[in-house]
Amino acid sequence: MHKHYPTTVRHAKVRHIVAQIGGVAFLTLGLSTSAFAQDVTLRFASGQDSMSGALTDFKDNKFFLDSSIGLVVIPTDGVICIGDACPEGTRLQLENARVVLTAIDGTASITGDLIEVDGDEYVVATSIGEQRVAIDIVNCEGEGCVPVLAPKDRLVELTNGGITLKGELLGFENDSFILDDQVMGEIRVSAAEFECSGVGCP
């Protein structure tokens, strides 16, 4: 986890998730949820998609998830599970990431492991799956807390020969820069091919 430079992970739309996992996810309607089911979040290997729901069963290396679109069966290959109900060997493992996010008015708090900072949100692994909390409404305490840079502090220029990209660095992940370019919008480029300059560079 790159603590000082946020990565971008968005909840995929249902239509995109089904296309992403293609023939390995099977939707079955009309089945009841187990009384022992607990909420979890499943994140796919691409790092761009996730699905939440009640884990009703786990057998033959498959998750049985009662999601917003019904019961979905998802093989474990390339899937990380977040939540106390996740079977051993499938859970997201994070070190030194514990945080407590407390509402500024003190009325509520959430405890978990900080996965990343996505734009203006903390993304936290909790006992009931992945939770997103707006940065500006909470105070962060714990070893997992990271400095949150203002947009002006994330400005960079990425150059490769005659190509120059300018904008806000959203993240640095898998040896790639994730940039909100002033012209093209959000793009991802290889750090091996572009030189970074500016206050927001890793």
Secondary structure, DSSP 8 states (H G I E B T S, - for coil): --TTS--------HHHHHHHHGGG-EEE-S----TT-EEEEEEETTSS-EEEEEEEEEETTEEEEEETTEEEEEESTTEEEESTTS-TTSB---SS-EEEEEETTSS-EEEEEEEEEETTEEEEEETTEEEEEEGGGEEEESTT------GGGGEEEEEETTEEEEEEEEEEETTEEEEEETTTEEEEEETTT-EEESTT--
